[in-house]
Amino acid sequence: MKYDTPMPLNDDKTETLVIHCGDHRFQAPIDEFLREGLKRKFFDRLVLPGGPQFLIAGSYLPKFEWAGRRWAKFLIKQHGLREMICIAHEDCGWYKDITVGHLTIPLLKERQMGDLKRAHLVLQEMCPGVAVELFYAQPKEKNVEFLSVE
């Protein structure tokens, strides 16, 4: 198979790295949020199960944490990035898989919020001077809302 896209290669520079989960249900809403809500026209991405959770997985998945941190540092350095946006989402299969027992949605959300905050500390230490913003995506009626995590 051969396919030629009508889209040209984008040579514009970005200053943003976005780290989020690969759950297909949230991809289009995340793209819209980044472009329309945050007005980021272009951005680099790290898309992994659980999104930014990999940054704090050292106690049970040290190789996963090591590789993820290395990828993030590489992109930040090579592309001269100045900000990171980390997004977690409700009903994340990765979080359901790594939790002991079955956490209900409120407890799962609480854990994800705590992990986002811990990831923020890791990113500040890893990449001093790079701004970090945290968000939590959750369904709201037929749409998705993005909440800032402080």
Phi and psi in degrees as GROMACS dihedral restraints (atoms count N, CA, C in turn):
[ dihedral_restraints ]
;  ai    aj    ak    al  type     phi  dphi    fc
    3     4     5     6     1  -134.7    20    10
    4     5     6     7     1   137.4    20    10
    6     7     8     9     1  -139.4    20    10
    7     8     9    10     1   127.4    20    10
    9    10    11    12     1  -106.4    20    10
   10    11    12    13     1   116.5    20    10
   12    13    14    15     1   -75.1    20    10
   13    14    15    16     1   143.8    20    10
   15    16    17    18     1   -76.6    20    10
   16    17    18    19     1   -10.1    20    10
   18    19    20    21     1   -81.5    20    10
   19    20    21    22     1   129.8    20    10
   21    22    23    24     1   -75.1    20    10
   22    23    24    25     1   159.3    20    10
   24    25    26    27     1   -64.1    20    10
   25    26    27    28     1   133.5    20    10
   27    28    29    30     1   -89.1    20    10
   28    29    30    31     1   113.3    20    10
   30    31    32    33     1   -98.0    20    10
   31    32    33    34     1     4.7    20    10
   33    34    35    36     1   -69.7    20    10
   34    35    36    37     1   148.8    20    10
   36    37    38    39     1   -85.4    20    10
   37    38    39    40     1   150.0    20    10
   39    40    41    42     1  -125.6    20    10
   40    41    42    43     1   159.2    20    10
   42    43    44    45     1  -119.3    20    10
   43    44    45    46     1     8.0    20    10
   45    46    47    48     1  -120.4    20    10
   46    47    48    49     1   134.7    20    10
   48    49    50    51     1  -112.1    20    10
   49    50    51    52     1   127.9    20    10
   51    52    53    54     1  -110.3    20    10
   52    53    54    55     1   129.8    20    10
   54    55    56    57     1  -117.9    20    10
   55    56    57    58     1   120.0    20    10
   57    58    59    60     1  -153.0    20    10
   58    59    60    61     1   170.3    20    10
   60    61    62    63     1   -75.5    20    10
   61    62    63    64     1   157.9    20    10
   63    64    65    66     1   -92.6    20    10
   64    65    66    67     1     9.5    20    10
   66    67    68    69     1   -56.4    20    10
   67    68    69    70     1   119.5    20    10
   69    70    71    72     1   -59.6    20    10
   70    71    72    73     1   -27.5    20    10
   72    73    74    75     1   -64.5    20    10
   73    74    75    76     1   -25.8    20    10
   75    76    77    78     1  -103.3    20    10
   76    77    78    79     1    -4.3    20    10
   78    79    80    81     1   -62.2    20    10
   79    80    81    82     1   -51.6    20    10
   81    82    83    84     1   -64.5    20    10
   82    83    84    85     1   -44.3    20    10
   84    85    86    87     1   -61.5    20    10
   85    86    87    88     1   -37.9    20    10
   87    88    89    90     1   -63.2    20    10
   88    89    90    91     1   -45.8    20    10
   90    91    92    93     1   -58.7    20    10
   91    92    93    94     1   -45.3    20    10
   93    94    95    96     1   -64.0    20    10
   94    95    96    97     1   -43.7    20    10
   96    97    98    99     1   -58.1    20    10
   97    98    99   100     1   -45.8    20    10
   99   100   101   102     1   -64.8    20    10
  100   101   102   103     1   -45.6    20    10
  102   103   104   105     1   -77.9    20    10
  103   104   105   106     1   -44.1    20    10
  105   106   107   108     1   -94.4    20    10
  106   107   108   109     1   -44.6    20    10
  108   109   110   111     1   -74.3    20    10
  109   110   111   112     1   -46.3    20    10
  111   112   113   114     1  -100.1    20    10
  112   113   114   115     1    -5.3    20    10
  114   115   116   117     1    59.2    20    10
  115   116   117   118     1    38.4    20    10
  117   118   119   120     1   -98.8    20    10
  118   119   120   121     1   111.7    20    10
  120   121   122   123     1   -75.3    20    10
  121   122   123   124     1   -40.9    20    10
  123   124   125   126     1  -132.8    20    10
  124   125   126   127     1   150.5    20    10
  126   127   128   129     1  -163.8    20    10
  127   128   129   130     1   151.7    20    10
  129   130   131   132     1   -85.9    20    10
  130   131   132   133     1   159.2    20    10
  132   133   134   135     1  -136.3    20    10
  133   134   135   136     1   147.0    20    10
  135   136   137   138     1  -121.7    20    10
  136   137   138   139     1   114.6    20    10
  138   139   140   141     1  -117.8    20    10
  139   140   141   142     1   112.6    20    10
  141   142   143   144     1  -140.0    20    10
  142   143   144   145     1   153.9    20    10
  144   145   146   147     1   -54.0    20    10
  145   146   147   148     1   130.5    20    10
  147   148   149   150     1    82.4    20    10
  148   149   150   151     1    -3.5    20    10
  150   151   152   153     1    58.5    20    10
  151   152   153   154     1  -129.6    20    10
  153   154   155   156     1   -69.8    20    10
  154   155   156   157     1    -0.3    20    10
  156   157   158   159     1   -59.4    20    10
  157   158   159   160     1   -26.8    20    10
  159   160   161   162     1   -58.8    20    10
  160   161   162   163     1   -25.5    20    10
  162   163   164   165     1   -65.8    20    10
  163   164   165   166     1   -19.5    20    10
  165   166   167   168     1  -123.9    20    10
  166   167   168   169     1    24.2    20    10
  168   169   170   171     1   -93.3    20    10
  169   170   171   172     1    12.0    20    10
  171   172   173   174     1   -58.0    20    10
  172   173   174   175     1   -32.3    20    10
  174   175   176   177     1   -73.2    20    10
  175   176   177   178     1   -24.8    20    10
  177   178   179   180     1  -127.4    20    10
  178   179   180   181     1   -15.2    20    10
  180   181   182   183     1  -139.7    20    10
  181   182   183   184     1    65.4    20    10
  183   184   185   186     1   -60.8    20    10
  184   185   186   187     1   -35.4    20    10
  186   187   188   189     1   -69.8    20    10
  187   188   189   190     1   -35.2    20    10
  189   190   191   192     1   -63.4    20    10
  190   191   192   193     1   -47.0    20    10
  192   193   194   195     1   -62.7    20    10
  193   194   195   196     1   -47.0    20    10
  195   196   197   198     1   -58.2    20    10
  196   197   198   199     1   -48.9    20    10
  198   199   200   201     1   -64.3    20    10
  199   200   201   202     1   -44.5    20    10
  201   202   203   204     1   -62.3    20    10
  202   203   204   205     1   -43.2    20    10
  204   205   206   207     1   -64.5    20    10
  205   206   207   208     1   -40.1    20    10
  207   208   209   210     1   -63.0    20    10
  208   209   210   211     1   -43.6    20    10
  210   211   212   213     1   -61.6    20    10
  211   212   213   214     1   -44.8    20    10
  213   214   215   216     1   -61.9    20    10
  214   215   216   217     1   -48.0    20    10
  216   217   218   219     1   -60.1    20    10
  217   218   219   220     1   -42.1    20    10
  219   220   221   222     1   -58.5    20    10
  220   221   222   223     1   -50.9    20    10
  222   223   224   225     1   -62.4    20    10
  223   224   225   226     1   -42.3    20    10
  225   226   227   228     1   -62.2    20    10
  226   227   228   229     1   -45.6    20    10
  228   229   230   231     1   -70.7    20    10
  229   230   231   232     1   -51.6    20    10
  231   232   233   234     1   -64.9    20    10
  232   233   234   235     1   -33.9    20    10
  234   235   236   237     1  -104.2    20    10
  235   236   237   238     1     2.3    20    10
  237   238   239   240     1    60.5    20    10
  238   239   240   241     1    41.2    20    10
  240   241   242   243     1   -74.0    20    10
  241   242   243   244     1   147.1    20    10
  243   244   245   246     1  -120.2    20    10
  244   245   246   247     1    -5.3    20    10
  246   247   248   249     1  -149.6    20    10
  247   248   249   250     1   152.4    20    10
  249   250   251   252     1  -126.5    20    10
  250   251   252   253     1   140.7    20    10
  252   253   254   255     1  -120.9    20    10
  253   254   255   256     1   120.7    20    10
  255   256   257   258     1  -110.4    20    10
  256   257   258   259     1   130.7    20    10
  258   259   260   261     1  -128.7    20    10
  259   260   261   262     1   126.1    20    10
  261   262   263   264     1  -109.7    20    10
  262   263   264   265     1   163.9    20    10
  264   265   266   267     1  -142.5    20    10
  265   266   267   268     1   155.0    20    10
  267   268   269   270     1   -62.9    20    10
  268   269   270   271     1   149.5    20    10
  270   271   272   273     1    62.1    20    10
  271   272   273   274     1    38.9    20    10
  273   274   275   276     1   -76.2    20    10
  274   275   276   277     1   121.5    20    10
  276   277   278   279     1   -62.2    20    10
  277   278   279   280     1   -35.4    20    10
  279   280   281   282     1   -61.6    20    10
  280   281   282   283     1   -45.8    20    10
  282   283   284   285     1   -65.4    20    10
  283   284   285   286     1   -37.2    20    10
  285   286   287   288     1   -63.5    20    10
  286   287   288   289     1   -36.1    20    10
  288   289   290   291     1   -74.3    20    10
  289   290   291   292     1   -35.2    20    10
  291   292   293   294     1   -89.1    20    10
  292   293   294   295     1   -11.7    20    10
  294   295   296   297     1   -82.3    20    10
  295   296   297   298     1   143.4    20    10
  297   298   299   300     1   -81.6    20    10
  298   299   300   301     1   127.4    20    10
  300   301   302   303     1    77.4    20    10
  301   302   303   304     1  -172.3    20    10
  303   304   305   306     1  -114.5    20    10
  304   305   306   307     1   106.6    20    10
  306   307   308   309     1   -79.8    20    10
  307   308   309   310     1   140.4    20    10
  309   310   311   312     1   -74.4    20    10
  310   311   312   313     1   163.7    20    10
  312   313   314   315     1   -52.2    20    10
  313   314   315   316     1   -46.4    20    10
  315   316   317   318     1   -60.3    20    10
  316   317   318   319     1   -40.4    20    10
  318   319   320   321     1   -71.5    20    10
  319   320   321   322     1   -37.1    20    10
  321   322   323   324     1   -62.8    20    10
  322   323   324   325     1   -44.1    20    10
  324   325   326   327     1   -61.7    20    10
  325   326   327   328     1   -42.8    20    10
  327   328   329   330     1   -60.4    20    10
  328   329   330   331     1   -42.8    20    10
  330   331   332   333     1   -64.5    20    10
  331   332   333   334     1   -44.3    20    10
  333   334   335   336     1   -62.1    20    10
  334   335   336   337     1   -41.6    20    10
  336   337   338   339     1   -62.2    20    10
  337   338   339   340     1   -43.9    20    10
  339   340   341   342     1   -62.7    20    10
  340   341   342   343     1   -41.3    20    10
  342   343   344   345     1   -65.5    20    10
  343   344   345   346     1   -39.3    20    10
  345   346   347   348     1   -59.2    20    10
  346   347   348   349     1   -43.5    20    10
  348   349   350   351     1   -65.8    20    10
  349   350   351   352     1   -39.0    20    10
  351   352   353   354     1   -67.6    20    10
  352   353   354   355     1   -39.8    20    10
  354   355   356   357     1   -61.6    20    10
  355   356   357   358     1   -38.1    20    10
  357   358   359   360     1   -59.0    20    10
  358   359   360   361     1   -44.8    20    10
  360   361   362   363     1   -62.3    20    10
  361   362   363   364     1   -41.9    20    10
  363   364   365   366     1   -61.9    20    10
  364   365   366   367     1   -45.4    20    10
  366   367   368   369     1   -65.0    20    10
  367   368   369   370     1   -37.8    20    10
  369   370   371   372     1   -64.1    20    10
  370   371   372   373     1   -38.1    20    10
  372   373   374   375     1   -72.8    20    10
  373   374   375   376     1   -41.5    20    10
  375   376   377   378     1   -66.5    20    10
  376   377   378   379     1   -39.9    20    10
  378   379   380   381     1  -133.7    20    10
  379   380   381   382     1    70.9    20    10
  381   382   383   384     1   -57.9    20    10
  382   383   384   385     1   140.6    20    10
  384   385   386   387     1    88.5    20    10
  385   386   387   388     1    -8.2    20    10
  387   388   389   390     1   -95.6    20    10
  388   389   390   391     1   124.3    20    10
  390   391   392   393     1   -69.9    20    10
  391   392   393   394     1   146.6    20    10
  393   394   395   396     1  -130.5    20    10
  394   395   396   397     1   129.5    20    10
  396   397   398   399     1  -120.9    20    10
  397   398   399   400     1   141.3    20    10
  399   400   401   402     1  -118.5    20    10
  400   401   402   403     1   139.9    20    10
  402   403   404   405     1  -141.6    20    10
  403   404   405   406     1   151.8    20    10
  405   406   407   408     1  -122.8    20    10
  406   407   408   409     1   125.0    20    10
  408   409   410   411     1  -100.8    20    10
  409   410   411   412     1   133.7    20    10
  411   412   413   414     1  -144.9    20    10
  412   413   414   415     1   144.3    20    10
  414   415   416   417     1   -60.9    20    10
  415   416   417   418     1   142.6    20    10
  417   418   419   420     1  -141.9    20    10
  418   419   420   421     1   106.9    20    10
  420   421   422   423     1    56.7    20    10
  421   422   423   424     1  -118.0    20    10
  423   424   425   426     1  -100.0    20    10
  424   425   426   427     1     2.0    20    10
  426   427   428   429     1  -114.1    20    10
  427   428   429   430     1  -171.4    20    10
  429   430   431   432     1  -126.8    20    10
  430   431   432   433     1   132.2    20    10
  432   433   434   435     1  -107.8    20    10
  433   434   435   436     1   147.6    20    10
  435   436   437   438     1  -114.7    20    10
  436   437   438   439     1   121.3    20    10
  438   439   440   441     1  -105.8    20    10
  439   440   441   442     1   133.0    20    10
  441   442   443   444     1   -71.3    20    10
  442   443   444   445     1   135.9    20    10
  444   445   446   447     1  -107.9    20    10
  445   446   447   448     1   120.8    20    10
